[in-house]
Amino acid sequence: MYFRLLGESLRRGTRRKLLAVTAIALGTLGASALAEVLLASGDRLAAELGAYGANLEIVSAPGGRLVASDLVKLRKIFWRNNIVAVAPLFEVRVRMAKTNPVEEIVAPLVGTWFDHSVDAEFRTGLPKVRTTLRIVGRWPAEEVSGAPEIALGRRLAARLGATEGMPIRAELGGRSAIFRVVGRVESGGDEEEQAFVPLAAANALAAPDAPRDRVARAEVFAMTTPEEQNRKDPARMTGAEYDAWYCTAYPSSIALQIGEALPNTRASIVRGITDATAEILGRLRTVLFALAFVALLGGAVGASAAMTATVLERRLEAGLLTALGAPRRRVVLFFLSEAALLGVLGGLLGGAVGLAAGRWVGSGALGVAVPWAPVLLPWAMLLGLLLAVCASVLPVFRALDRYPAAMLKKATA
């Protein structure tokens, strides 16, 4: 009988109920769309900020030594799939000039990877770590027959008067090597005063008898979760806290795992990038949460108004049920059950439209490729249910806070 009455109640007074469903749908639509944008924009923004430079750096520990061949061990840590790119760097200052007699220029010569295969699934190098670098021409090939190749910074190339295809001589400690210019690097930063060559070529010029994979430091670009600077020291964490921290892609936890994989090295966090990422993402979340709250508040006000009108129109029905002996709590439950069903329907409609709206807002306003997130749909339905019930509690109790005879008299007057 209870469900029959509930079904008949839903079937009648469709205009008021459609108004309530619409109000709830609009509230959950805004919340779902903003939640979908937030989920997508967090990773995209972290990647965009990380593109301005590496967020982790590896250097040799005191008494240790870092070689490029050891970097393959990064592919064995827990967060290996979060490491987007890595580039070893070996820098020396050399005297450079064109092969014909001209004034020599002292400049940094940086040996690194450009398109190096670490394993069958991971190719990396400096262009992937510093994606803001622009190359006119191409990057040097790591293995060529004949003279090794070099890419000159824009300002350095202008000072040398070097153009693509021209040979350049580099000297260090009485040793010299001839490089062929294949590209010009433009960045607006210090890279425009540097020269870039394959790692083995820089090592050969610095010390012919030394291994060809010596590295001064390595830059790592990893996808990380923003982390507060004032976090608890891992040494003081409980077992559960440590496990949660270790299994979250924080910059500090990835740096710790890199240090564990490379025991003779020290991995540090490049705070400029990670702190900016955390701050901007925090502000973005605050703005989106505020907008979602406003959308839900508007939906709650609309649903409350619609339910108030519905309950006032049905005072006679409520008074009759109470007069016939129905417990007041059962009458309240009857109206709240009706509101809950309307909330679930509104949440379903609002969540479905919100997923589409989130993709449109992300691509149109933020330039973010927002994937479908159907996992948000059940949460939208639950949100609609809670919104409808909370918006209906006060109107229902106020309408039923009378004696049955008074309710019937006022309703029939």
C-alpha positions in Angstrom: 0.0 0.0 0.0 2.8 2.4 0.9 4.5 2.0 -2.5 1.1 2.3 -4.3 0.5 5.6 -2.5 4.0 6.7 -3.4 3.5 5.9 -7.0 0.1 7.7 -7.2 1.7 10.7 -5.5 4.5 10.8 -8.1 2.0 10.5 -10.9 0.0 13.5 -9.8 1.1 17.2 -9.7 3.7 16.7 -12.4 4.3 20.5 -12.8 5.6 21.0 -9.3 7.6 17.8 -9.5 9.2 18.8 -12.8 10.2 22.1 -11.2 11.9 20.3 -8.3 13.6 17.9 -10.7 14.8 20.7 -12.8 16.2 22.7 -9.9 18.1 19.6 -8.6 19.3 18.8 -12.1 20.7 22.3 -12.6 22.6 22.1 -9.3 24.1 18.7 -9.9 24.8 19.7 -13.5 27.1 22.5 -12.4 28.8 20.4 -9.7 29.4 17.5 -12.0 30.8 19.6 -14.8 33.2 21.4 -12.5 34.2 18.1 -10.9 35.0 16.6 -14.3 37.0 19.7 -15.3 38.9 19.6 -12.0 39.8 15.9 -12.4 41.2 16.6 -15.9 42.8 20.0 -15.4 44.8 18.9 -12.4 47.0 16.5 -14.4 47.0 18.8 -17.4 48.1 21.8 -15.4 50.8 19.8 -13.6 52.1 18.7 -17.0 52.0 22.2 -18.4 53.9 23.6 -15.4 56.3 20.7 -15.4 57.1 21.5 -19.0 58.9 24.6 -17.9 61.7 22.5 -16.4 62.5 19.3 -14.5 61.0 18.9 -11.1 63.6 16.5 -9.8 67.4 16.5 -10.0 69.9 13.7 -9.4 73.5 14.5 -8.3 76.3 12.3 -7.0 76.4 11.8 -3.3 79.7 12.6 -1.5 82.2 9.9 -2.5 79.8 8.5 -5.1 79.6 8.7 -8.8 76.7 9.0 -11.2 76.9 7.4 -14.7 74.3 7.5 -17.4 74.0 3.7 -17.6 72.7 3.6 -14.0 69.6 5.7 -15.0 68.0 2.6 -16.4 67.3 1.7 -12.8 64.7 4.4 -12.7 62.6 2.1 -14.8 62.4 -0.3 -11.8 61.0 2.0 -9.1 57.4 1.9 -8.0 56.6 5.2 -9.8 58.5 4.4 -13.0 55.4 5.1 -15.1 55.2 8.7 -13.7 58.7 9.5 -14.9 58.0 11.2 -18.2 61.6 12.1 -19.2 65.2 12.1 -17.9 68.3 13.7 -19.3 71.9 13.3 -18.0 74.0 16.4 -18.2 77.8 16.7 -18.4 79.0 20.2 -18.7 82.5 21.6 -19.4 83.7 25.0 -20.5 85.6 25.0 -23.8 87.1 27.4 -26.3 85.1 27.4 -29.4 85.7 28.9 -32.9 85.0 28.3 -36.5 87.7 26.2 -38.1 89.2 29.3 -39.9 91.3 31.5 -37.7 89.1 33.8 -35.7 88.8 34.9 -32.1 87.9 32.1 -29.8 84.9 32.2 -27.5 84.7 30.4 -24.1 81.3 28.8 -23.7 79.7 25.9 -21.9 79.6 22.6 -23.8 76.8 20.3 -22.5 76.8 16.6 -23.2 73.4 15.0 -22.9 70.9 12.6 -24.5 68.6 13.8 -27.3 66.6 10.7 -28.3 68.1 7.9 -26.3 66.6 4.5 -25.8 66.8 3.6 -22.1 64.8 0.3 -22.7 62.4 -1.1 -25.3 59.5 1.1 -24.0 61.3 4.3 -22.9 63.0 6.9 -25.2 64.0 10.1 -23.6 66.4 13.1 -23.7 66.8 16.8 -23.1 64.0 17.9 -25.6 61.5 15.9 -23.5 62.7 17.3 -20.2 62.9 20.9 -21.3 60.0 21.1 -23.7 60.1 24.9 -24.0 63.4 24.6 -26.0 62.9 25.4 -29.7 65.3 23.9 -32.2 65.8 25.5 -35.6 67.2 22.7 -37.7 67.4 19.5 -35.6 69.0 18.1 -32.5 72.3 16.2 -32.9 72.2 12.5 -33.6 74.0 10.5 -30.9 75.7 8.1 -33.3 77.0 9.4 -36.7 79.8 8.5 -39.0 82.3 11.3 -39.3 82.3 14.4 -37.2 80.0 14.5 -34.2 77.1 16.9 -34.4 76.4 20.0 -32.3 73.5 22.4 -31.6 74.4 25.9 -30.7 72.4 28.4 -28.6 71.0 31.3 -30.6 73.2 34.0 -29.0 76.3 31.7 -29.1 75.8 30.9 -32.8 75.5 34.7 -33.5 78.7 35.4 -31.7 80.5 32.7 -33.6 78.9 33.6 -36.9 78.1 29.9 -37.3 75.3 28.6 -39.5 73.9 25.1 -40.1 76.3 22.7 -41.7 79.4 24.7 -40.7 82.2 23.0 -38.8 83.1 24.2 -35.3 86.2 23.5 -33.3 86.1 23.0 -29.5 89.3 22.9 -27.4 89.8 21.8 -23.8 93.1 21.1 -22.1 95.1 20.8 -25.3 92.6 18.4 -26.8 90.3 19.5 -29.7 87.4 18.1 -31.6 85.5 19.2 -34.7 81.7 19.3 -34.6 79.2 19.9 -37.4 76.4 22.4 -36.6 73.0 20.9 -37.2 70.7 23.2 -35.2 70.2 26.4 -33.3 68.5 26.4 -29.9 66.1 29.2 -28.9 64.7 29.5 -25.4 65.2 33.0 -24.1 67.2 31.6 -21.3 70.8 30.4 -20.5 70.5 27.7 -23.1 71.1 30.3 -25.8 74.7 30.7 -24.6 75.4 27.0 -24.5 76.3 24.3 -27.0 74.8 20.8 -26.9 76.5 17.6 -28.0 76.0 13.9 -27.4 77.1 12.8 -24.0 79.8 10.5 -25.3 81.3 13.3 -27.4 81.6 15.6 -24.4 83.2 12.9 -22.3 85.7 12.1 -25.0 86.8 15.7 -25.2 87.0 16.2 -21.4 89.0 12.9 -20.8 89.6 10.5 -23.6 90.6 7.7 -21.2 87.6 8.0 -18.9 84.3 6.2 -19.4 82.0 7.9 -22.0 78.9 8.0 -19.7 80.1 10.1 -16.9 77.4 12.5 -15.7 77.5 15.6 -13.4 73.8 15.5 -12.8 70.5 14.4 -14.3 67.3 16.2 -14.7 64.0 14.3 -14.2 60.5 15.4 -15.2 57.9 13.3 -13.4 54.1 13.6 -13.1 53.6 14.3 -9.4 50.9 15.1 -6.9 51.2 18.6 -5.4 52.7 18.5 -1.9 52.7 21.0 0.9 56.2 22.1 2.1 55.3 21.7 5.8 54.5 18.0 5.5 55.5 15.7 8.2 59.0 14.2 8.1 58.8 10.6 6.8 61.0 9.5 9.7 58.3 10.6 12.1 55.3 9.1 10.3 53.4 6.1 11.6 53.4 2.9 9.6 50.0 3.8 8.0 51.1 7.4 7.2 54.3 6.2 5.7 52.6 3.7 3.5 50.1 6.3 2.2 52.9 8.8 1.6 55.2 6.3 -0.1 52.4 5.1 -2.4 51.4 8.6 -3.4 53.2 10.3 -6.3 54.6 13.2 -4.2 57.8 14.7 -5.4 59.5 13.7 -2.1 58.4 10.1 -2.3 59.6 9.7 -5.9 62.9 11.4 -4.9 63.2 8.9 -2.0 62.6 5.9 -4.4 65.2 7.3 -6.9 67.7 7.5 -4.0 66.9 3.9 -3.1 67.4 2.8 -6.7 70.7 4.8 -7.1 72.4 4.5 -3.7 75.4 6.6 -4.6 73.3 9.5 -5.6 71.1 12.1 -4.0 67.8 13.1 -5.6 66.4 16.6 -4.7 63.2 18.4 -5.6 63.3 21.5 -7.8 61.1 23.6 -5.5 60.4 26.4 -8.0 58.3 24.1 -10.2 56.7 21.9 -7.6 55.7 24.8 -5.3 54.2 26.8 -8.2 52.2 23.7 -9.2 50.9 23.1 -5.7 49.9 26.8 -5.3 48.2 27.2 -8.6 46.3 23.9 -8.3 45.2 24.8 -4.8 43.8 28.1 -6.1 42.1 26.4 -9.0 40.4 23.8 -6.7 39.2 26.6 -4.4 37.6 28.5 -7.3 36.0 25.4 -8.7 34.7 24.2 -5.3 33.2 27.7 -4.7 31.4 27.6 -8.1 30.1 24.1 -7.4 28.8 25.2 -4.0 27.0 28.2 -5.5 25.5 25.9 -8.1 24.3 23.4 -5.4 23.0 26.2 -3.3 20.9 27.5 -6.2 19.6 24.0 -6.8 18.7 23.6 -3.1 16.8 26.9 -3.0 14.8 26.0 -6.1 14.1 22.5 -4.8 13.1 23.9 -1.4 10.6 26.3 -3.0 9.1 23.6 -5.2 8.8 21.1 -2.3 7.3 23.8 0.0 4.6 24.5 -2.6 3.9 20.8 -3.0 3.6 20.1 0.7 1.3 23.1 1.2 -0.9 22.0 -1.6 -1.2 18.5 0.0 -2.0 19.6 3.6 -5.4 17.9 3.3 -3.8 14.6 2.3 -1.3 14.9 5.2 -4.0 15.8 7.7 -6.2 12.9 6.6 -3.4 10.4 6.9 -2.6 11.7 10.4 -6.2 11.7 11.4 -6.6 8.1 10.2 -3.9 7.0 12.6 -0.8 7.1 10.5 2.2 7.9 12.7 3.6 11.3 12.1 7.0 9.9 11.3 5.5 7.7 8.6 3.9 10.7 7.0 7.2 12.6 7.1 8.9 9.5 5.6 6.3 9.4 2.8 7.0 13.0 1.7 10.8 12.6 2.1 10.7 9.3 0.1 9.0 11.2 -2.7 11.6 13.9 -2.5 14.4 11.3 -2.6 13.1 9.8 -5.8 12.8 13.2 -7.4 16.4 13.9 -6.2 17.8 10.7 -7.7 16.1 11.5 -11.1 17.3 15.1 -11.0 20.8 13.9 -10.1 20.8 11.4 -12.9 19.8 14.0 -15.5 22.1 16.7 -14.1 25.0 14.3 -13.9 24.6 13.1 -17.5 24.3 16.6 -18.9 27.1 17.8 -16.6 29.6 15.2 -18.0 29.0 16.7 -21.5 29.1 20.2 -20.2 32.4 19.5 -18.4 34.0 18.3 -21.7 32.8 21.5 -23.4 34.0 23.8 -20.7 37.3 22.1 -20.4 38.1 22.2 -24.1 36.6 25.6 -24.8 37.6 27.7 -21.8 40.7 25.9 -20.4 42.1 24.1 -23.4 42.0 20.8 -21.5 41.1 17.6 -23.2 38.5 16.3 -20.7 37.9 12.5 -20.9 34.5 11.0 -20.0 34.3 10.3 -16.3 31.2 8.1 -15.8 32.3 7.3 -12.3 30.9 10.8 -11.4 27.3 9.7 -12.4 26.5 7.7 -9.2 27.9 10.5 -7.1 25.7 13.0 -8.9 22.7 10.8 -8.2 23.7 10.6 -4.5 24.2 14.3 -4.4 20.8 14.9 -6.0 19.2 12.6 -3.4 20.9 14.5 -0.5 20.0 17.8 -2.0 16.3 17.0 -2.4 16.0 15.5 1.1 17.8 18.3 2.8 15.7 20.9 0.9 12.5 19.1 1.9 13.0 18.4 5.6 12.1 21.9 6.8 9.0 22.4 4.6 7.7 19.0 5.5 8.1 19.4 9.3 6.7 23.0 9.2 3.6 21.8 7.3 3.0 18.8 9.6 3.6 20.7 12.8 -0.1 20.9 13.5 -2.9 18.8 15.0 -4.7 16.8 12.4 -8.1 18.6 13.0 -6.4 22.0 12.6 -4.7 20.8 9.4 -8.0 19.4 7.9 -9.9 22.6 8.9 -7.3 24.9 7.3 -6.9 22.7 4.2 -10.7 22.6 3.6 -11.3 26.3 4.4 
